[in-house]
Amino acid sequence: MTACPSEFVTLAGRLADAARPVIARYFRSAFSIDDKADNSPVTIADREVEAAMRAIIAAEQPGHGIFGEEHGRANCDAEWVWVLDPIDGTAAFITGMPSFGTLISLFHHGRPVLGVIDQAVLDERWLGVAGRPTTLNGVPARVRPCPDLAHAYAFTTAPELFGPDTRPGWDRVAARVKRTRYGADCYAYAMLASGHVDLVVEAGLKPYDFGALAPVIEGAGGVMTEWSGRPLTIQSDGRVCAAGDARVHGEALKVLGA
């Protein structure tokens, strides 16, 4: 995999820095909430955060593509494409829960090579870059060992987000793990990278939902793939399985495909 240039890593940090004051201004304050076509919520904070990040990318790397949840695609056939989720976990954000995050990823020829999970109000930033160890606020983050599903603490955002074709897979996994937890959005993956969670299984994600997560998980020693076991790309179907221990990941994939 192509190494990610250091100036792009620095740029990712500036994008996260630009998001923070906007998020701080709106978090736990009064603001309007709209529903998108898929009935998911969106706020002025989502839109302002993404607009601020896109402006920086356009000024500093005008040849790069941008794919954002709120403002769409631009130049996405470029070699390098920034994929942005200004507030992953908007429902958590609007209910005052700090389990949301800003997701910033950089894809190279369709593969995620850089990821940032930034939790502005808790001052936590996970940085994953292909070929480098993942860090949390500059300190190495590491997954924990787990021998099998029976010992695993597993997360998904909400069971109802699975469709009729994917819900049975999650139900089989949930029946085999030690504990299931819900509702953390991207923060569950951050906790996996820091060794507090063992497994996250989801479906229906978009590139802006998973692009930043894979480099963070992998750089912390974990595994994150499609349910098929194939590496995640910008074309992936949104069914993802992330685990801190390869043994758990392999067992989960077998159960999901049973």
Secondary structure, 3 states (H helix, E strand, C coil): CCCCCHHHHHHHHHHHHHHHHHHHHHCCCCCCEEECCCCCEEEHHHHHHHHHHHHHHHHHCCCCEEEECCCEEECCCCCEEEEEEEEECHHHHHCCCCCCEEEEEEEECCEEEEEEEEECCCCEEEEEECCCCCEECCEECCCCCCCCHHHCEEEECCHHHCCCCCHHHHHHHHHHCCEEEECCCHHHHHHHHCCCCCEEEECCCCHHHHCCHHHHHHHCCCEEEECCCCCCCCCCCCCEEEECCHHHHHHHHHHHCC
